[in-house]
Amino acid sequence: MNAVKNDPNPPPVGGVLWSLAGDIRMLLTLPAALAMQVAHPAVGAGVDDHSVFRTDPWGRGERSLASLQLWVYGGEAAAAEGRRLRALHRTIQGTDAHGRSYHALTPAYYAWVHATGYPVFRHAQQYLGRPFTEAQERALYAEWLQVGRVLGIHDRDMPQTIEEFWPYYQKVLDNELEETVVVRELLDADPPLPAPDRGPRWLRLLLRLSWPWLRPRFARVRRFATIGLMPPDARQAIGLEWTDAQECRLRRLGRVVRVVVPVLPERLRFMPIARRARQAARG
C-alpha cells in the first residue's frame, strides 16, 4: 500500500507489465480486449448508451490509452486515476438488449472489463513477442490483479489465482458473451468513422484528404487484428469466424513485428507516459 494515501500501488517497476503495457505492440491488442468487454450484454449496453465512441472515437481512444498507461506507470497518480474512473462510471446505468437493468459498477461487470486484459495479453504475446514462460504468466496475472486493485475492484470480486481464473473466464464465455450491437460496429468493415483529429495540423490535413481511401482499409486491418488477437475460445463464444488463411497472415505479421519493434529506439517503441516513467526509473 502507498504509505501516504493508503492507496494500492501500481504494478512493480521492471515487472512483466512494465515492458508490456507501454510497448506500441499493445495498440494491436486493445481492440480485441475491447470487443470481449462489449460482448457482455451489460457492458455493451453501457457503451452503446453512454459512450462517445461514435461521435468522438479518436478522443475516446486517446483518453482510454492514457488512462491505461497511468494504471501501470502512473506511480501515485495510478490510484487517483482509478478513483476518477469509478466516479465517471457511477451514473452509468440502464437496460440491456435483453431487458435486464445494469449499472457500470456492478462488481461482476466492472471486474469482467478488467479481466479481459489477461487472456488477451497472454494470447497476443504468442504472435507479437516471445511467448511467456509459466513463471511470467503467473507474474503477469499477479500484476494484473494489482491493476484491478488500483481500479478499485475488491479481491473478492477477482479470481485470486490463475487456477481460479480459467473456470471463471470459461463461465462468462459460456453464459454471457454474444455478438452485441457494439461488437458488430467495432468489426464493421466500412464504418462511418471520421478522419483522425489528433496530431500536427499537417498530418490532420493529410489524413482528412486521404481518409476516403484510408478508412475502409483501416477498418479491415482493425477487424483482422481484433478477431485474430482475441483468444480462440472467446472468438468462438461471440460467434466470430477465423480461417486458416487468416491465421497464416497473422503469423506472418507477427514475425515482422517481432523483428522490427524490438530494435526501434525507445522513443519510437514506447508510448509517451511509459517512456517518461522508464526514463525516470532509470534516473
PyMOL commands that set and color helices and strands:
alter all, ss='L'
color gray80, all
select helices_A, chain A and resi 16-20+26-38+41-50+57-73+76-89+107-115+117-128+134-150+155-157+162-175+181-186+201-228+232-238+244-263+266-269+272-282
alter helices_A, ss='H'
color red, helices_A
select strands_A, chain A and resi 93-95+101-103
alter strands_A, ss='S'
color yellow, strands_A
deselect
rebuild
show_as cartoon
